[in-house]
Amino acid sequence: MLSRNTPILFFILLIVFINRTSAQNNADTYHAIDKTEWEKAVEGLDYTEKVPEQQDADPQNPSSSPSPFAASGLIRVLLFVVIIALLVFIILKVFGKDIFSKNRKVNKGNTISVEDLEERPMESDLDRFLREALEKKDYRLAIRIYYLMVLRNLHESEIIKWKKDKTNRDYLFETSDKQFHPQFSNNTLIYEYIWYGEQAVEEKNFLSVKQSFTNLITAINSSSA
């Protein structure tokens, strides 16, 4: 497994490698030239003549080929790019996992909406959704949230074990030996009639239903105290 110091060591080796390569390619080799031979070599040359324009490299004339130093410079650049890409990959492998997992957790929390309350009621901010429903005077939705609050309190009190695929009848069976069972049964009928029956709820009717749900939640908490 790569340690968190691996990218730093790799980067140091990268710098040393590039410096050594540059030094070897750019080093000047000095050869002593005899003065007499130099004078013979330049004898008769006219420096006033116009220097002919540089012609393109002739593939049949090896002397006109580009300098190998130009090719080596391009190779160094490509090698540098490849090594940097590998360094970035290593850093992402070492540090990226935690970053991406944190982002996934944040996104997961933000995806909970009113539409999937019954899918994930234990993870939802039911109090906030209830406040928003009351502000909009959506009393039918408020009764739905109150019933989910009842289930959450039953689950947290370890009276029931909430599961996505369970029905309200399953929860009624699990609470059949509890003192608040008749009240829970009555509130279940109210909830199913209003929510699944798509019944409109006026404010005056909601106030009495609300009191029944708050009394049930108090009874649940008292039984587990």
N, C-alpha and C positions, 0 to 999 in steps of 0.2 A: 504494500500500500504506500502511496506517495505521502510524504510528510509535508507540512506547510512550509518547510525550508527548502524544499526541492526547487521551486521556481527561482529562488534567489541564487542558489548554487548553479543552476543551469544558466542563468543570465550572466554570471561571472565568467563561466567557461566560454560562453558565446563571445564576450568582449575580448578575452585572451586569444581565442582562435582567430578572430578578425584582425587583431593587431599583428599577430605573427604572420598571417597570410599577406597582409599589406606590406609588411617589412621585407618579406622574401621577394615579392614581385617588384618592389620599387627600389631595391638595393642597387646601387651603381657599382659596377666592377671596373676598376681602373687598371689599364694596361699601359706600361711605359712605352713611349715611341721615341725611337732614335731621331735626333735632330737632323742628321744628314739624310735619312730616309724620308723625313717629312718634307724637306726642301725639294728633293727629287720628285716627290709625289705632287707637289703644288706648282712645279715649274711649268710655265707656259699658260697657266690659267688666267683668264681675263674676268675680273670681278665686276666689270662695268656692264657686261652683257646682261640682257633681260633674262630673268629666270623663267624658264618655260612653265606653263601652267601644269598643275598636277593632273595627271590623267587617271581615269578609273583603273582599278586593278585589273590586270590582264590574267585570266585564269591559266593561260599557257606560259606566263612568265612568273616564276615563283618570287622573283625580287620585287614585283609590284603588289604582292599580297598584303592585306592589312596586318598590322603589328599584332603579335600574339598577346601583347600586354592589354590591348583593347578588349580582346575576347575574355581574358582572365578577369578584367574589371567587371564585365557583364556577368560572369559566373559568380563573382563575389556578391554582386547585388542580388542576384536570384537566390543565392545561398542564404543571404541575410534575411530576405523576405520569408523563406521557408522556415528558418529557425525562429523568427519572431512569431510566425503562425503557430508553430509547435509550442512556444512558450505561452501564448494566449490560451491554447487548448489545455495545457497542464494547469494553468491558473483556474480556468473554469471548472476543471475536474475536481480540483482541491477545494475551491471556495464556492463554486456555483451551486452545489447541491443544497446547502442550507438556505441560500438566498431564494432559490426557486421554490423550495418547500414552504418558506415563510409566505411567499406571495400566494401560493395555493391556499394556505390557511385563511388569509385575509379575504380572498375571493370567495371561498366557500361560505364565510360568514355573511358576506354581502349579498349572496344569492337568495337568502331566505326572504320570502315575500308573503303577503296576505294570501295569495293563491295556493301556496303549499304549506299552510299552517298545519293542517292535519297530517301532512307527511313527516314533518319534523317539529312537533310542538315543544319537545323538550329542549331544543336548541334555539327556539324563537324568543324574541323579546315580547312576550304576550302583554305585558303592562303597557308598552309603547303602542302596540297595535290597538289596544282597548281605548287608550286616550284618543288616538286618531279617529277611531270609529265614532266615539262619542262627540268629538268636535264636528264631525260631518253629519251627526244625527242618524247614523246608519245603525239603528237599534237591532236589526236582524243580525248583522255581523257582530255586534257587541255580545249578543247572546251566544253566538258560536264561540267567541273567544272565552266567555265565562265558562262554558262547558269544558273547553280545553284546559282552562286553569284548574278546574276540578280534577281532571285526569292527571295533570301535572302534580297536584298536591297529593293525590293518591299514590302516585309513583314515588315521589320523594319521601313519603311516609312509609314506603315499602309495604303498602296494603295491596297494591296491584303491581304487576310488572308490565309496563307499557311496551307494546310492539306494534309495528306498522300494520301488520296483517290481522290484528285482533279487532273484534267488533265490540260495540257497546254492550251486547248481551254477555260477552266474555267477562267484561269488567263487572257487570251486575252479579254474575255468578261468583266472582272472586270476593265480592263484598257482602255476600248473602248473610254472613254471620255477624255483620257489624251493626251497631245500634242505629247508625245514620242511613242504613240501606233503604228504608222506605222513602226517605227524602231524596236520596240519589236516584232511585227508580223514577220518582215523580219528575225530577228535573231532566232526566234522560228523555222522558216522553215529551216534555215541553220543548226541549232542544230539537228533537227529531221532527216534531210537528211544524215548528217554525222554520227550521233550516231546510230540511228535505222537502217539506211541503210548500216551500217558497211563500210563506205567509208574511204579509206586511205587518210591521209592529209600530204602533203609535207610542208616543212618549209616555202617556199615562199608564199604558199596559206594561211598558218596559220597566217602569219603576218598581212594580210589584214583583215581576220576574227577577229583576236584579237583586232584590232583597232576599229572595229564595235562594239564589246562587251564593250570595255572600254568607248567608247563614249556614249553608252546606259546607263551604270551605272552612268556616270556623269550627264546625263539628268534626271535620276530618282532622284538623290540626289538634283539636282537643283530645281526640281518641288516641293519637300517637304520642302525646306528651308524656 
